[in-house]
Amino acid sequence: MLQSQEQWYGFWGSMGDAAETAWALALPAIVAAMGCEEDEVRDFLDSRHGRHFADTVRCHQERGHALAQAIGAAITEWRGYRVGKATRRAYGMPEGADYLTGMVLAAQGCGPLL
C-alpha cells in the first residue's frame, strides 16, 4: 500500500492520532469504490480535497460511527453528490461525475484550480 507523501497536510494531517489507521482503511476503500489506481487515490488524499474528505469522515465519527464505518459513509456521501457546472468546466470533468470521482481527477492536476 502506498504511503502518504504529505503527512502534515491532506487527509493524513487532518486525521491526527488516527491518521495511520485511517489511511490504511481509506486508501483501499476508495480504490475499491472507484476502481482506480492507488497513486490516484494517494494524490487525492494528500491534497486539499483529502483534507475535506477527512472532515467528512470526522463528521461521521462524531455521529457515532467507528472509523471504518465513517470512511465508508464518507465515500457514499461524496459519491452521492454531483459536481457542479463551474467545477466541471474548470477541471474538464464529464457531466454527471460524482464528487469523489471529480476530486480524485482534480488531484491529478486536471484544470487550472490546482
Secondary structure by P-SEA (a helix, b strand, c coil): cccccccccccccccccaaaaaaaacaaaaaaaccccaaaaaaaaacaaaaaaaaaaaaaaaacccaaaaaaaaaaaaaaccccaaaaaaacccccccaaaaaaaaaacccccc
